[in-house]
Amino acid sequence: MIDAVQNYVPHRPPMLLLDSIQAVSEGDCQAELRVDPSAWYAEADGAMPAWLGLELMAQTAAAHSGWKNRNAPAAKGGYLLGTRRYLSSLDRFPSQALLKVHAHLDYAGVFGQSAFVCEIRLNETVVAEATLRVLETP
């Protein structure tokens, strides 16, 4: 773990879903979380609906931006513009599962627009993937 997630993203519990940032560089961010069976999102058996994977990816991309701008005088705002396709091989992420989220910066435009190729791994198997389009405010 390199640092507390709260140092890089504006989210706070209960909306902060990531537990830690494992690695970050100019082009990549890797985060982890353990599915919490007592969290607000938990289903009856403690599982996390897989559609929340999109938010996990967005928070990982936000952490990358926060790390990149960590020395800026003021935090930049950002928006998830969307994705054309979010694919998950699972309907739900199991209770207590350790999920590894990777966001790779695929494109960074001069006006704040970016694209991140993201994936979620469970037991080293890719279980969800998407390309996110994001906008960072000046």
Residue pairs with C-beta under 8 A, 6 or more apart in sequence:
1 20
1 21
1 22
2 21
2 22
2 23
2 24
3 21
4 20
4 21
5 11
5 16
5 18
5 19
5 20
5 21
5 31
5 59
5 63
6 12
6 16
7 66
7 70
8 21
8 24
8 62
8 63
8 64
8 65
8 66
8 67
8 70
9 16
9 18
9 59
9 62
9 63
9 66
10 62
10 66
10 75
11 17
11 59
11 62
14 39
14 40
16 59
17 33
17 41
17 52
17 55
17 56
17 59
18 31
18 32
18 33
18 56
18 59
18 60
18 63
18 101
19 31
19 32
19 33
19 34
20 31
20 32
20 33
21 29
21 30
21 31
21 63
21 67
22 30
22 31
22 32
22 100
23 29
23 30
24 30
24 63
24 64
24 67
26 68
26 105
27 104
27 105
28 64
28 102
28 103
28 104
28 105
29 60
29 61
29 63
29 64
29 67
29 102
29 103
30 60
30 100
30 101
30 102
30 103
31 56
31 59
31 60
31 63
31 100
31 101
31 103
32 98
32 99
32 100
32 101
33 56
33 98
33 99
33 101
34 96
34 97
34 98
34 99
35 42
35 46
35 47
35 48
35 93
35 94
35 95
35 96
35 97
35 99
36 42
36 46
37 45
37 46
37 47
37 95
37 96
38 46
39 48
41 48
41 49
41 52
42 48
42 95
43 49
43 92
45 95
46 94
46 95
46 96
47 92
47 93
47 94
47 95
48 92
48 93
48 95
48 97
49 91
49 92
49 93
50 88
50 90
50 91
50 92
50 93
50 127
50 128
51 86
51 88
52 93
53 86
53 88
53 93
53 120
53 128
53 130
54 83
54 86
54 130
54 132
56 99
56 101
56 120
57 101
57 103
57 116
57 118
57 120
57 128
57 130
57 132
58 80
58 132
58 134
59 101
60 101
60 102
60 103
60 116
60 118
61 80
61 103
61 114
61 116
61 118
61 132
61 134
62 78
63 103
64 103
64 105
64 116
65 76
65 78
65 134
65 136
66 75
69 75
69 76
76 136
76 137
76 138
77 136
77 137
78 134
78 135
78 136
78 137
79 134
79 135
79 137
80 132
80 133
80 134
81 113
81 132
81 133
81 134
81 135
82 132
82 133
83 130
83 131
83 132
83 133
84 131
85 130
85 131
86 128
86 129
86 130
87 128
87 129
87 130
88 120
88 127
88 128
89 126
89 127
89 128
90 122
90 127
90 128
93 99
93 120
93 122
93 127
94 122
97 122
98 122
99 120
99 121
99 122
100 120
100 121
100 122
101 118
101 119
101 120
101 121
102 118
102 119
102 120
102 121
103 116
103 117
103 118
103 132
104 116
104 117
104 118
105 114
105 115
105 116
106 114
106 115
106 116
106 117
106 131
107 113
107 114
107 115
108 114
112 135
112 136
112 137
112 138
113 133
113 134
113 135
113 136
114 133
114 134
114 135
114 136
115 131
115 132
115 133
115 134
116 131
116 132
116 134
117 129
117 131
118 129
118 130
118 131
118 132
119 126
119 128
119 129
120 126
120 127
120 128
120 129
121 127
